[in-house]
Amino acid sequence: MVTGDTWQSLSDRVIAVVRSQVRRVRRRLAGSGDPFEVFLTSEALAINQARQDHLASLELDLNGKTVLEVGAGIGLHTKFFEDRECSVLCTDGRPENVAELLRRYPHRRAQVLDLDEVGDLSALGMFDVVYCYGLLYHLSRPEQALQALARVCREMILLETCVTPGEEVALHPEAEDAWNPNQASSGLGCRPTRPWVMAMLKKHFGHAYISATQPRHPDFDLTWAQPISKPLHRAVFVGAKAPLANAHLRPALMMQQVHDLAATTRG
Ligand SMILES: C[S@@+](CC[C@H](N)C(=O)[O-])C[C@H]1O[C@@H](n2cnc3c(N)ncnc32)[C@H](O)[C@@H]1O
């Protein structure tokens, strides 16, 4: 029998395929513009640098791990793990991003993974670490994605996301531009509160932490009690299968954070 859920899933897939084809046609008609430029702007490169300086400053044990990178875009973050001799499987929901990633980095392993469509990810194998930076807020069903990722994760998820300031546990769905290669492929994302993220990490991974420090970039707030009015508010979380003894992580949310030391020394 065909259930309502099956129809919904089928029609979601048809819409995704039609959107992907329309995107390709629009790009051809647009001619010379680089469709991946959005990943390569000076702003995008600057926030990438700030995020990865910050991640390094957390002094997590990341050397030699197996890593599942989700929402990898065109692969600009992966070198961080290659430098630490990790074995990385890069994934992204958009086939065109995965193709561009492999064109740029033919030595990498990469495949399409739409995290709005996931159920069982066990065919991918098990990973020590899931790296989920810049993706969660582009998902329409982020809790289902975290649950699926937790099942293939042995140790921890490194999670950076846009959030909505607030003390309630709330998801705050948000429409996004599905035509943009770095936005939600479904056209529906979310801006969860920090308590929502902590609650979901605890529920699906067992242990939830927020970094005491923030990357040195204006999107990452330091003061949460009276947040500055601006388009994006970001924070960094770690979900772990076992308790982590790490001086840079806190099991409860702080209303005041500071910049990471690595960024401070960089000036
Ligand atoms: C803002 S980019 C992030 C790229 C990189 N991780 C970073 O932080 O700079 C968001 C990425 O998520 C991907 N994405 C959007 N919706 C997705 C979905 N449902 N499943 C998996 N990836 C998705 C986009 O294709 C895009 O590459």
The ligand as an SDF file (V2000), in Angstrom:
LIG
                    3D

 27 29  0  0  0  0  0  0  0  0999 V2000
   27.1780   26.7830    3.5640 C   0  0  0  0  0  0  0  0  0  0  0  0
   27.6780   25.3550    2.6280 S   0  0  0  0  0  0  0  0  0  0  0  0
   28.8720   24.6640    3.7430 C   0  0  0  0  0  0  0  0  0  0  0  0
   30.0880   24.1590    3.0590 C   0  0  0  0  0  0  0  0  0  0  0  0
   31.2120   23.9000    4.0590 C   0  0  0  0  0  0  0  0  0  0  0  0
   30.9100   22.7850    4.9390 N   0  0  0  0  0  0  0  0  0  0  0  0
   31.4170   25.1490    4.8750 C   0  0  0  0  0  0  0  0  0  0  0  0
   31.0590   25.1630    6.0570 O   0  0  0  0  0  0  0  0  0  0  0  0
   31.9010   26.1340    4.3330 O   0  0  0  0  0  0  0  0  0  0  0  0
   26.3210   24.2520    2.8810 C   0  0  0  0  0  0  0  0  0  0  0  0
   26.4810   22.9610    2.1270 C   0  0  0  0  0  0  0  0  0  0  0  0
   25.4230   22.1000    2.5140 O   0  0  0  0  0  0  0  0  0  0  0  0
   24.9470   21.4500    1.3670 C   0  0  0  0  0  0  0  0  0  0  0  0
   23.5700   21.0140    1.5850 N   0  0  0  0  0  0  0  0  0  0  0  0
   22.4500   21.7410    1.5120 C   0  0  0  0  0  0  0  0  0  0  0  0
   21.3810   20.9790    1.7720 N   0  0  0  0  0  0  0  0  0  0  0  0
   21.8690   19.7280    2.0330 C   0  0  0  0  0  0  0  0  0  0  0  0
   21.2770   18.4950    2.3800 C   0  0  0  0  0  0  0  0  0  0  0  0
   19.9500   18.3660    2.4840 N   0  0  0  0  0  0  0  0  0  0  0  0
   22.0740   17.4210    2.5820 N   0  0  0  0  0  0  0  0  0  0  0  0
   23.4150   17.5280    2.4730 C   0  0  0  0  0  0  0  0  0  0  0  0
   24.0410   18.6660    2.1140 N   0  0  0  0  0  0  0  0  0  0  0  0
   23.2710   19.7590    1.8980 C   0  0  0  0  0  0  0  0  0  0  0  0
   25.0600   22.4610    0.2550 C   0  0  0  0  0  0  0  0  0  0  0  0
   25.0460   21.8240   -0.9970 O   0  0  0  0  0  0  0  0  0  0  0  0
   26.3730   23.1310    0.6040 C   0  0  0  0  0  0  0  0  0  0  0  0
   27.4590   22.5140   -0.0090 O   0  0  0  0  0  0  0  0  0  0  0  0
  1  2  1  0
  2  3  1  0
  2 10  1  0
  3  4  1  0
  4  5  1  0
  5  6  1  0
  5  7  1  0
  7  8  2  0
  7  9  1  0
 10 11  1  0
 11 12  1  0
 11 26  1  0
 12 13  1  0
 13 14  1  0
 13 24  1  0
 14 15  1  0
 14 23  1  0
 15 16  2  0
 16 17  1  0
 17 18  1  0
 17 23  2  0
 18 19  1  0
 18 20  2  0
 20 21  1  0
 21 22  2  0
 22 23  1  0
 24 25  1  0
 24 26  1  0
 26 27  1  0
M  CHG  2   2   1   9  -1
M  END
$$$$
